[in-house]
Amino acid sequence: RWNYRRACKFTLFTFWRNAFQVLMIFYYTFCCGFSGTVLFEDWIRLSFNFLCSFPIMATGCFDQDLMDTTALQNPSTYIFGREGRD
C-alpha cells in the first residue's frame, strides 16, 4: 500500500512539475514573438529539477498512512486507491 501511494504521488508531482515548466516556456515563446530566445538557461532548468526533487524524496521517505500491521490485516484498504477514492 505504501509503495502504491508513493508511486502515485511521485508520478503526479513529476508530471505537474514538468508541465509547469513547459507551459512557462510555451507562453514565453508567444510573448517574444517566436524569436527563439530562451526563457531559462540550461543550468537553471537543471537546478529547478534538482531542487524540486527534494519534496518528493521526503514524501517517499516519510509517507505512511497506515501502520504496516494494519495494512497487512486489512487488504480491503487497497481498494480505495484503485477506485480513485484516495
N, C-alpha and C positions, 0 to 999 in steps of 0.2 A: 504494500500500500504506500509506503513512504517513497519508494523509487518511482512509482506511478505518478504520484503528485509532483514530485521533484522534476520529473521529465516533462510533465505538462507545463509547469511554471517556467522551466528553462526554455522550452520551445516558444512559449508566448512572449517571454521577456526578450529573447533574441530577435524574434520577428519584429516586435514593435520598436525595439531599439534601432534596428537597421532600417525599418520603414520610416522612422522619424528622420534619420539622417538622409536617406534618399529623397524624401519629399522636400526637405530643405534645399537640397542641391537642385532638384527638379524645378522648384519655384524660383530659385535664383537664376536659372537659365532663361526663364521668361523675362525676369526683371532686367537682365543685362542684354536682352535682345539677341540671344543665341550667338554671342560673340566668342564663346569658347573659354572665357576666363573662369578660373577656378574659385569656388567659394572658400574651400578649405585646402590647405596644403596637405600632402600625403601624411606627414608625421602627425598632424592634428587629428586626422581621421583614425590613424592607428592608436593614438593616445586615447581617443574617445572610446574605442572598442576595448582597450585595455582597462581603463578606469571604470567603465560601466560593467565590467565583468565581476567586480568585487561584490556588488549586492547579490548577484545570483549565486556566487560561490558561498556567501554567508547563508543564503536561504537553503542551499543544498546541504550545508553542514548542520544547521540547527533546526530545520523544519521537521517537526514530529507532532502530528495532530493527535495521535493515539499512542498509548504505550504498546510495546511490541506484544505483550501477552494478550492485551485486549484485541488487537488486530488479528492475532492468530486464533483466538477463541471465537471471534465473530466474523466469519468470512462474508457475511452479508454487507459489511461495511464497504466492500469493493464495488458494490452495485452503484453507489452514489456517483462515483467518477465516470463509470461507463455510460450512465444515463444523463450525464450533464447536470446533476443536482448538487455538485460540489462547489 
